[in-house]
Amino acid sequence: MRISDFDILIIPGLGGSGPDHWQSRWEAKLSTARRVEQHNWDSPRMEDWTGRIIAAVEGAQRPVLLVAHSLGVTAVVHAAPALPPSVVRGAFLVTPPADSVLIEAAGPGFTPLPREPLPFPSVLVASRNDPFAPYEESEEISYAWGSRLLDAGEAGHINADSGHGPWPEGLMSLAGFLKQL
C-alpha cells in the first residue's frame, strides 16, 4: 500500500510536538495525515488521550496508520484493545518512555505499560541513548508487543531537541514499513 492509501493519525507525546518536531513536519507534508488533538498536552489523563485516539480511528475514511511518539505511544498501546485491526493496519511507534518516566511525567494512569501483543503490525523505533527509556527496556517491550524493533543508534529521544526536525531516515523507515502491510 502507498502512504496516500491511509489515514495517517499523528499522535504526539507531552507538549504536543511543536512546529520543529518531525511529527509536525510529517503532518504538514503528508496529505492524508492529521494530528489526534488532546484536550491538555501538558497534564495528560489516560482516559482522555485513549478516548481521542479511539474516536479518531472510528472517524477514519481509509485504513489507519498510527504514527506515535513518546507518551503518544503509551496512549496507543493502552487504546489498542479497543482499536479494530480491520481498520488499524499498523503502528509506527517511536521512543516510548519507560515505566519509571511515565510515573514521574504523566502520573499513575499511564502505568504500567501494557505488555500484551498488539492486534496490528507495528514497528518500535528505539534509541540507544534515549534519556527517557533504556534501550534494553525498549527492546523487551518490542518483543512483548510483537513489534519489529528498529535500532536508531544514538539518536536521543528522536525529537527536535535531539536534532530530529524533518527526520528523513524515519520517513524512509515508515515507507519501508508500509511496503510490508
N, CA, C and O of each residue as an XYZ file, in Angstrom:
724
protein
N       0.832     -1.183      0.000
C       0.000      0.000      0.000
C       0.879      1.249      0.000
O       2.019      1.236      0.466
N       0.323      2.302     -0.526
C       1.026      3.583     -0.543
C       0.568      4.430      0.632
O      -0.488      4.191      1.218
N       1.372      5.409      0.959
C       1.054      6.280      2.086
C      -0.278      6.998      1.887
O      -0.992      7.257      2.856
N      -0.617      7.320      0.643
C      -1.870      8.030      0.358
C      -3.103      7.127      0.496
O      -4.233      7.611      0.445
N      -2.888      5.824      0.670
C      -3.993      4.890      0.875
C      -4.469      4.856      2.327
O      -5.453      4.188      2.644
N      -3.770      5.576      3.210
C      -4.047      5.533      4.646
C      -4.528      6.874      5.176
O      -4.182      7.926      4.638
N      -5.325      6.828      6.229
C      -5.499      7.972      7.114
C      -4.372      7.834      8.130
O      -4.361      6.898      8.929
N      -3.447      8.749      8.098
C      -2.296      8.706      8.998
C      -2.630      9.558     10.213
O      -2.821     10.769     10.104
N      -2.697      8.918     11.360
C      -3.003      9.622     12.597
C      -1.710      9.872     13.361
O      -1.051      8.941     13.825
N      -1.363     11.143     13.479
C      -0.166     11.573     14.196
C      -0.543     11.725     15.666
O      -1.467     12.464     16.004
N       0.176     11.024     16.532
C      -0.151     11.021     17.955
C       1.089     11.450     18.749
O       1.944     10.625     19.070
N       1.177     12.755     19.062
C       2.324     13.271     19.806
C       2.307     12.852     21.276
O       1.343     12.274     21.777
N       3.415     13.169     21.938
C       3.531     12.962     23.371
C       3.284     14.258     24.124
O       2.609     15.163     23.634
N       3.840     14.326     25.316
C       3.695     15.527     26.146
C       4.075     16.769     25.353
O       5.048     16.756     24.599
N       3.323     17.822     25.520
C       3.616     19.083     24.852
C       3.072     19.181     23.443
O       2.986     20.282     22.899
N       2.701     18.058     22.830
C       2.050     18.078     21.527
C       2.938     18.210     20.311
O       2.426     18.507     19.232
N       4.244     18.006     20.421
C       5.166     18.084     19.266
C       5.078     19.434     18.565
O       4.225     19.645     17.702
N       5.957     20.331     18.942
C       5.985     21.686     18.391
C       6.265     21.733     16.901
O       6.410     20.687     16.269
N       6.344     22.930     16.326
C       6.460     23.089     14.869
C       7.744     22.520     14.262
O       7.768     22.198     13.074
N       8.811     22.390     15.055
C      10.063     21.848     14.523
C      10.171     20.334     14.665
O      11.108     19.729     14.147
N       9.244     19.736     15.345
C       9.259     18.287     15.583
C       8.949     17.545     14.282
O       8.172     18.028     13.459
N       9.550     16.387     14.102
C       9.329     15.600     12.886
C       7.852     15.266     12.697
O       7.394     15.212     11.556
N       7.086     15.040     13.770
C       5.669     14.727     13.603
C       4.917     15.899     12.977
O       4.081     15.698     12.096
N       5.203     17.101     13.417
C       4.542     18.282     12.848
C       4.932     18.468     11.385
O       4.101     18.844     10.558
N       6.169     18.208     11.077
C       6.632     18.330      9.687
C       5.999     17.266      8.802
O       5.607     17.553      7.671
N       5.897     16.042      9.305
C       5.259     14.986      8.530
C       3.782     15.291      8.327
O       3.241     15.070      7.243
N       3.134     15.795      9.362
C       1.720     16.144      9.254
C       1.506     17.169      8.137
O       0.549     17.070      7.369
N       2.400     18.149      8.055
C       2.288     19.179      7.017
C       2.612     18.630      5.628
O       2.069     19.102      4.628
N       3.488     17.645      5.568
C       3.969     17.120      4.287
C       3.071     16.023      3.707
O       2.925     15.927      2.489
N       2.480     15.212      4.553
C       1.708     14.058      4.098
C       0.230     14.436      3.999
O      -0.389     14.798      5.000
N      -0.325     14.353      2.817
C      -1.673     14.879      2.557
C      -2.780     14.184      3.353
O      -3.819     14.795      3.606
N      -2.589     12.947      3.744
C      -3.642     12.238      4.473
C      -3.373     12.171      5.979
O      -4.040     11.432      6.703
N      -2.393     12.946      6.442
C      -2.045     12.935      7.866
C      -2.822     14.004      8.618
O      -3.057     15.105      8.120
N      -3.213     13.641      9.835
C      -3.815     14.619     10.737
C      -3.454     14.245     12.164
O      -3.260     13.076     12.499
N      -3.372     15.262     12.979
C      -2.992     15.103     14.376
C      -4.214     14.709     15.216
O      -5.313     15.231     15.027
N      -3.994     13.791     16.131
C      -5.010     13.489     17.127
C      -4.794     14.511     18.241
O      -3.848     14.410     19.022
N      -5.688     15.493     18.297
C      -5.564     16.573     19.279
C      -6.006     16.087     20.655
O      -6.960     15.321     20.790
N      -5.296     16.548     21.656
C      -5.642     16.228     23.031
C      -6.155     17.485     23.733
O      -5.761     18.602     23.399
N      -7.023     17.286     24.695
C      -7.578     18.407     25.460
C      -6.469     19.156     26.186
O      -6.472     20.387     26.225
N      -5.531     18.428     26.755
C      -4.454     19.049     27.512
C      -3.158     18.297     27.235
O      -2.982     17.156     27.662
N      -2.264     18.950     26.519
C      -0.992     18.322     26.146
C      -0.011     18.246     27.317
O       0.917     17.438     27.291
N      -0.205     19.069     28.330
C       0.783     19.161     29.405
C       0.369     18.478     30.709
O       1.221     18.185     31.548
N      -0.910     18.223     30.884
C      -1.409     17.499     32.065
C      -2.305     16.361     31.558
O      -3.532     16.442     31.627
N      -1.672     15.309     31.053
C      -2.449     14.250     30.386
C      -3.271     13.407     31.361
O      -2.900     13.182     32.513
N      -4.409     12.955     30.831
C      -5.251     11.977     31.524
C      -5.441     10.806     30.562
O      -5.859     10.989     29.418
N      -5.133      9.622     31.034
C      -5.168      8.435     30.171
C      -6.506      8.272     29.475
O      -6.542      8.016     28.272
N      -7.609      8.413     30.200
C      -8.924      8.203     29.592
C      -9.172      9.190     28.456
O      -9.742      8.829     27.425
N      -8.743     10.436     28.649
C      -8.906     11.445     27.598
C      -8.067     11.101     26.375
O      -8.555     11.131     25.245
N      -6.794     10.773     26.614
C      -5.896     10.515     25.491
C      -6.331      9.287     24.700
O      -6.371      9.332     23.471
N      -6.657      8.199     25.379
C      -7.073      6.997     24.651
C      -8.417      7.228     23.970
O      -8.635      6.759     22.853
N      -9.317      7.944     24.634
C     -10.622      8.243     24.031
C     -10.490      9.030     22.736
O     -11.221      8.771     21.780
N      -9.579      9.976     22.690
C      -9.377     10.761     21.469
C      -8.804      9.899     20.346
O      -9.162     10.074     19.181
N      -7.920      8.976     20.694
C      -7.363      8.061     19.682
C      -8.471      7.164     19.128
O      -8.597      7.009     17.913
N      -9.258      6.585     20.002
C     -10.355      5.707     19.575
C     -11.329      6.469     18.680
O     -11.752      5.949     17.647
N     -11.686      7.684     19.060
C     -12.612      8.493     18.257
C     -12.015      8.826     16.886
O     -12.729      8.812     15.883
N     -10.732      9.119     16.834
C     -10.082      9.428     15.553
C     -10.081      8.214     14.636
O     -10.309      8.342     13.433
N      -9.825      7.035     15.199
C      -9.851      5.806     14.396
C     -11.271      5.554     13.900
O     -11.465      5.210     12.734
N     -12.253      5.719     14.762
C     -13.647      5.498     14.364
C     -14.094      6.470     13.280
O     -14.980      6.140     12.492
N     -13.509      7.651     13.222
C     -13.864      8.645     12.213
C     -13.064      8.568     10.930
O     -13.249      9.392     10.034
N     -12.181      7.594     10.828
C     -11.326      7.473      9.646
C     -12.127      7.049      8.418
O     -13.110      6.315      8.521
N     -11.692      7.521      7.270
C     -12.329      7.195      5.992
C     -11.590      6.096      5.231
O     -12.152      5.471      4.333
N     -10.339      5.865      5.591
C      -9.480      4.865      4.946
C      -8.860      3.987      6.025
O      -9.055      4.247      7.212
N      -8.124      2.963      5.641
C      -7.362      2.229      6.649
C      -6.456      3.197      7.408
O      -5.998      4.193      6.849
N      -6.202      2.901      8.673
C      -5.461      3.805      9.545
C      -4.042      3.310      9.783
O      -3.794      2.122      9.989
N      -3.120      4.268      9.747
C      -1.743      4.058     10.168
C      -1.494      5.022     11.320
O      -1.638      6.234     11.165
N      -1.122      4.485     12.470
C      -0.827      5.292     13.641
C       0.658      5.632     13.661
O       1.501      4.754     13.479
N       0.979      6.904     13.882
C       2.365      7.354     13.985
C       2.484      8.078     15.320
O       2.093      9.238     15.452
N       3.034      7.370     16.310
C       3.052      7.882     17.674
C       4.471      8.091     18.178
O       5.405      7.390     17.789
N       4.603      9.085     19.061
C       5.894      9.393     19.679
C       5.724      9.507     21.192
O       4.756     10.092     21.677
N       6.660      8.949     21.915
C       6.795      9.113     23.352
C       5.501      8.744     24.100
O       5.032      7.611     23.985
N       4.925      9.677     24.857
C       3.708      9.373     25.604
C       2.558      9.007     24.669
O       1.631      8.307     25.077
N       2.605      9.470     23.423
C       1.614      9.070     22.432
C       1.654      7.569     22.180
O       0.614      6.950     21.955
N       2.852      6.978     22.214
C       2.979      5.526     22.070
C       2.268      4.837     23.229
O       1.527      3.873     23.034
N       2.500      5.337     24.425
C       1.865      4.762     25.609
C       0.342      4.787     25.482
O      -0.334      3.806     25.790
N      -0.181      5.911     25.028
C      -1.632      6.029     24.850
C      -2.138      5.061     23.785
O      -3.195      4.454     23.956
N      -1.402      4.911     22.695
C      -1.791      3.966     21.633
C      -1.851      2.546     22.185
O      -2.806      1.816     21.921
N      -0.853      2.160     22.938
C      -0.799      0.793     23.456
C      -1.935      0.542     24.452
O      -2.491     -0.555     24.493
N      -2.274      1.538     25.239
C      -3.417      1.393     26.151
C      -4.739      1.332     25.372
O      -5.661      0.623     25.775
N      -4.833      2.065     24.272
C      -6.061      2.084     23.462
C      -6.177      0.866     22.554
O      -7.275      0.551     22.097
N      -5.081      0.180     22.283
C      -5.032     -0.886     21.276
C      -6.142     -1.928     21.383
O      -6.695     -2.303     20.349
N      -6.501     -2.419     22.572
C      -7.560     -3.427     22.622
C      -8.905     -2.933     22.089
O      -9.740     -3.740     21.680
N      -9.123     -1.623     22.088
C     -10.389     -1.059     21.602
C     -10.321     -0.633     20.135
O     -11.304     -0.131     19.590
N      -9.171     -0.830     19.496
C      -8.995     -0.408     18.103
C      -9.161     -1.605     17.171
O      -8.445     -2.596     17.320
N     -10.079     -1.539     16.221
C     -10.300     -2.687     15.331
C      -9.132     -2.904     14.370
O      -8.773     -1.996     13.620
N      -8.533     -4.106     14.385
C      -7.416     -4.377     13.478
C      -7.832     -4.325     12.006
O      -6.986     -4.184     11.123
N      -9.135     -4.439     11.748
C      -9.592     -4.315     10.360
C      -9.478     -2.869      9.875
O      -9.457     -2.620      8.669
N      -9.405     -1.919     10.802
C      -9.258     -0.504     10.450
C      -7.813     -0.062     10.649
O      -7.225      0.555      9.761
N      -7.235     -0.376     11.815
C      -5.842     -0.006     12.089
C      -4.956     -1.058     11.448
O      -4.907     -2.207     11.887
N      -4.267     -0.648     10.411
C      -3.426     -1.603      9.665
C      -2.008     -1.672     10.188
O      -1.283     -2.623      9.896
N      -1.595     -0.648     10.977
C      -0.245     -0.677     11.505
C       0.039      0.522     12.384
O      -0.692      1.513     12.383
N       1.143      0.401     13.147
C       1.562      1.483     14.030
C       3.071      1.647     13.952
O       3.823      0.677     14.042
N       3.496      2.883     13.785
C       4.908      3.276     13.769
C       5.135      3.984     15.099
O       4.708      5.124     15.281
N       5.804      3.312     16.019
C       5.903      3.732     17.414
C       7.330      4.174     17.722
O       8.264      3.381     17.604
N       7.503      5.430     18.115
C       8.843      5.995     18.271
C       9.103      6.386     19.725
O       8.376      7.189     20.309
N      10.134      5.811     20.281
C      10.690      6.085     21.611
C       9.657      6.184     22.739
O       9.471      7.253     23.320
N       8.984      5.067     23.046
C       8.082      5.083     24.203
C       8.886      5.232     25.496
O       9.964      4.651     25.622
N       8.374      6.000     26.451
C       9.096      6.171     27.709
C       8.984      4.946     28.610
O       8.034      4.169     28.517
N       9.963      4.795     29.471
C       9.984      3.704     30.442
C       8.929      3.949     31.519
O       8.503      5.085     31.730
N       8.510      2.889     32.195
C       7.523      2.997     33.265
C       7.945      4.013     34.326
O       7.118      4.790     34.802
N       9.219      4.013     34.698
C       9.678      4.943     35.740
C       9.505      6.392     35.299
O       9.198      7.253     36.124
N       9.693      6.672     34.029
C       9.499      8.022     33.492
C       8.010      8.347     33.428
O       7.601      9.470     33.726
N       7.210      7.376     33.044
C       5.758      7.591     32.951
C       5.164      7.999     34.293
O       4.325      8.898     34.353
N       5.587      7.354     35.358
C       5.065      7.675     36.686
C       5.389      9.119     37.034
O       4.545      9.838     37.569
N       6.599      9.539     36.733
C       7.028     10.898     37.069
C       6.386     11.948     36.159
O       5.963     13.000     36.639
N       6.309     11.678     34.864
C       5.862     12.693     33.900
C       4.353     12.728     33.690
O       3.775     13.801     33.522
N       3.721     11.577     33.698
C       2.314     11.521     33.303
C       1.379     11.054     34.408
O       0.163     11.209     34.294
N       1.915     10.500     35.449
C       1.063     10.056     36.538
C       0.688      8.592     36.448
O       1.032      7.917     35.478
N      -0.006      8.106     37.442
C      -0.272      6.675     37.561
C      -1.196      6.094     36.498
O      -1.150      4.886     36.269
N      -2.019      6.879     35.848
C      -2.954      6.335     34.864
C      -2.283      5.721     33.647
O      -2.894      4.911     32.952
N      -1.044      6.090     33.378
C      -0.346      5.613     32.190
C       0.500      4.369     32.462
O       1.053      3.779     31.534
N       0.603      3.969     33.740
C       1.433      2.822     34.087
C       0.563      1.723     34.700
O      -0.514      2.009     35.224
N       1.005      0.504     34.642
C       2.194      0.045     33.939
C       1.952      0.001     32.430
O       0.814     -0.097     31.970
N       3.021      0.074     31.691
C       2.947     -0.021     30.240
C       2.490     -1.434     29.876
O       3.122     -2.406     30.291
N       1.401     -1.568     29.107
C       0.921     -2.908     28.743
C       2.012     -3.740     28.057
O       2.858     -3.215     27.333
N       1.966     -5.022     28.304
C       2.940     -5.948     27.713
C       2.260     -7.001     26.836
O       2.879     -8.006     26.487
N       0.986     -6.780     26.476
C       0.278     -7.734     25.623
C       0.618     -7.454     24.158
O       0.920     -6.314     23.802
N       0.571     -8.487     23.299
C       0.801     -8.277     21.873
C      -0.221     -7.307     21.287
O      -1.400     -7.342     21.641
N       0.235     -6.458     20.404
C      -0.666     -5.522     19.728
C      -1.475     -6.266     18.671
O      -0.982     -7.222     18.072
N      -2.718     -5.834     18.436
C      -3.573     -6.541     17.476
C      -3.341     -6.125     16.021
O      -4.138     -6.465     15.146
N      -2.262     -5.397     15.759
C      -1.939     -4.947     14.403
C      -0.422     -4.901     14.271
O       0.279     -4.814     15.279
N       0.098     -4.958     13.043
C       1.546     -4.899     12.844
C       2.115     -3.578     13.365
O       1.457     -2.538     13.319
N       3.341     -3.644     13.856
C       3.951     -2.428     14.370
C       5.471     -2.487     14.289
O       6.088     -3.551     14.234
N       6.036     -1.287     14.285
C       7.481     -1.098     14.372
C       7.719     -0.221     15.584
O       7.024      0.778     15.773
N       8.693     -0.582     16.406
C       9.093      0.252     17.525
C      10.484      0.782     17.225
O      11.426      0.003     17.076
N      10.624      2.092     17.136
C      11.916      2.734     16.896
C      12.486      3.118     18.254
O      11.852      3.850     19.015
N      13.684      2.624     18.556
C      14.318      2.885     19.848
C      15.709      3.463     19.641
O      16.420      3.123     18.695
N      16.068      4.344     20.556
C      17.386      4.973     20.540
C      18.249      4.360     21.636
O      17.752      4.022     22.710
N      19.521      4.219     21.365
C      20.442      3.636     22.346
C      20.773      4.600     23.484
O      21.271      4.178     24.528
N      20.499      5.896     23.289
C      20.780      6.852     24.360
C      19.576      7.749     24.650
O      19.735      8.932     24.952
N      18.388      7.185     24.558
C      17.164      7.918     24.886
C      17.173      8.206     26.387
O      17.249      7.271     27.185
N      17.099      9.471     26.789
C      17.118      9.775     28.219
C      15.852      9.319     28.955
O      15.814      9.330     30.185
N      14.819      8.920     28.207
C      13.556      8.531     28.837
C      13.277      7.036     28.810
O      12.255      6.589     29.331
N      14.174      6.255     28.209
C      13.969      4.799     28.184
C      15.277      4.092     27.858
O      15.889      4.362     26.824
N      15.709      3.188     28.735
C      16.883      2.383     28.394
C      16.584      1.523     27.162
O      15.476      1.009     27.012
N      17.563      1.373     26.297
C      17.376      0.601     25.068
C      16.889     -0.817     25.389
O      16.033     -1.354     24.686
N      17.427     -1.410     26.434
C      17.059     -2.782     26.787
C      15.568     -2.890     27.114
O      14.929     -3.889     26.781
N      15.018     -1.871     27.759
C      13.589     -1.898     28.063
C      12.765     -1.749     26.788
O      11.740     -2.413     26.630
N      13.205     -0.883     25.879
C      12.519     -0.737     24.593
C      12.564     -2.045     23.811
O      11.584     -2.433     23.177
N      13.690     -2.706     23.861
C      13.834     -3.996     23.190
C      12.871     -5.025     23.783
O      12.227     -5.778     23.053
N      12.783     -5.049     25.088
C      11.892     -6.002     25.768
C      10.428     -5.745     25.414
O       9.689     -6.687     25.129
N       9.999     -4.474     25.429
C       8.592     -4.213     25.118
C       8.285     -4.447     23.643
O       7.155     -4.796     23.302
N       9.265     -4.262     22.766
C       9.005     -4.555     21.346
C       8.696     -6.037     21.159
O       7.819     -6.398     20.373
N       9.405     -6.885     21.872
C       9.123     -8.320     21.792
C       7.750     -8.630     22.387
O       6.987     -9.408     21.814
N       7.437     -8.029     23.525
C       6.143     -8.272     24.164
C       4.993     -7.838     23.257
O       3.971     -8.520     23.183
N       5.152     -6.716     22.574
C       4.099     -6.197     21.702
C       4.047     -6.892     20.342
O       3.085     -6.718     19.594
N       5.085     -7.686     20.016
C       5.166     -8.289     18.686
C       5.600     -7.281     17.641
O       5.337     -7.462     16.453
N       6.264     -6.218     18.077
C       6.727     -5.163     17.167
C       8.101     -5.489     16.614
O       8.937     -6.088     17.291
N       8.317     -5.087     15.378
C       9.670     -5.163     14.826
C      10.464     -4.022     15.444
O      10.015     -2.876     15.426
N      11.639     -4.320     15.989
C      12.487     -3.314     16.617
C      13.395     -2.690     15.573
O      14.092     -3.386     14.835
N      13.375     -1.374     15.525
C      14.271     -0.633     14.639
C      15.240      0.148     15.518
O      14.833      1.061     16.237
N      16.511     -0.207     15.462
C      17.560      0.421     16.264
C      17.987      1.713     15.577
O      18.573      1.679     14.494
N      17.693      2.855     16.206
C      18.027      4.161     15.625
C      19.430      4.617     16.006
O      19.834      5.729     15.665
N      20.174      3.770     16.708
C      21.509      4.172     17.143
C      21.417      5.186     18.274
O      20.442      5.201     19.026
N      22.423      6.022     18.390
C      22.444      7.043     19.438
C      21.743      8.287     18.909
O      22.378      9.187     18.358
N      20.432      8.323     19.084
C      19.599      9.377     18.491
C      18.837     10.187     19.534
O      17.942     10.955     19.180
N      19.174     10.029     20.813
C      18.448     10.757     21.849
C      16.992     10.327     21.888
O      16.677      9.152     21.698
N      16.114     11.276     22.133
C      14.679     10.965     22.237
C      13.972     11.089     20.875
O      12.748     10.987     20.802
N      14.726     11.302     19.828
C      14.206     11.446     18.460
C      13.109     12.522     18.438
O      11.948     12.261     18.120
N      13.522     13.705     18.780
C      12.642     14.870     18.764
C      13.450     16.084     18.287
O      14.621     15.942     17.934
N      12.857     17.234     18.273
C      13.555     18.437     17.799
C      14.771     18.744     18.667
O      15.792     19.203     18.156
N      14.676     18.497     19.972
C      15.805     18.761     20.869
C      17.012     17.888     20.565
O      18.146     18.288     20.829
N      16.788     16.710     20.019
C      17.904     15.821     19.678
C      18.330     15.987     18.217
O      19.114     15.189     17.702
N      17.817     17.015     17.559
C      18.224     17.318     16.184
C      17.416     16.598     15.116
O      17.843     16.515     13.965
N      16.264     16.082     15.486
C      15.434     15.345     14.532
C      14.218     16.176     14.133
O      13.082     15.852     14.481
N      14.480     17.247     13.399
C      13.402     18.075     12.866
C      12.670     17.313     11.781
O      11.645     16.692     12.060
N      13.165     17.341     10.547
C      12.466     16.630      9.473
C      12.577     15.103      9.585
O      11.651     14.400      9.179
N      13.661     14.581     10.114
C      13.933     13.155     10.300
C      13.637     12.330      9.045
O      12.727     11.500      9.047
N      14.407     12.558      7.969
C      14.170     11.816      6.723
C      14.407     10.312      6.859
O      13.762      9.525      6.166
N      15.321      9.902      7.743
C      15.548      8.468      7.948
C      14.288      7.801      8.498
O      13.965      6.669      8.139
N      13.595      8.508      9.361
C      12.344      7.976      9.904
C      11.281      7.839      8.838
O      10.542      6.855      8.814
N      11.199      8.821      7.956
C      10.215      8.765      6.871
C      10.517      7.602      5.930
O       9.601      6.942      5.439
N      11.804      7.351      5.678
C      12.177      6.195      4.852
C      11.824      4.890      5.564
O      11.376      3.940      4.922
N      12.020      4.833      6.874
C      11.647      3.637      7.643
C      10.137      3.429      7.624
O       9.661      2.297      7.528
N       9.391      4.518      7.715
C       7.927      4.434      7.630
C       7.517      3.877      6.273
O       6.643      3.013      6.199
N       8.138      4.364      5.196
C       7.813      3.881      3.848
C       8.138      2.383      3.728
O       7.381      1.639      3.106
N       9.245      1.941      4.312
C       9.584      0.527      4.295
C       8.570     -0.315      5.035
O       8.229     -1.416      4.603
N       8.085      0.209      6.162
C       7.065     -0.496      6.940
C       5.774     -0.618      6.132
O       5.126     -1.664      6.147
N       5.402      0.450      5.430
C       4.174      0.427      4.628
C       4.220     -0.644      3.542
O       3.195     -1.248      3.225
N       5.378     -0.880      2.981
C       5.518     -1.899      1.932
C       5.206     -3.298      2.454
O       4.852     -4.194      1.688
N       5.344     -3.474      3.776
C       5.096     -4.784      4.381
C       3.630     -4.984      4.763
O       3.222     -6.098      5.091
N       2.844     -3.918      4.721
C       1.443     -4.029      5.146
C       0.555     -4.534      4.014
O      -0.652     -4.686      4.197
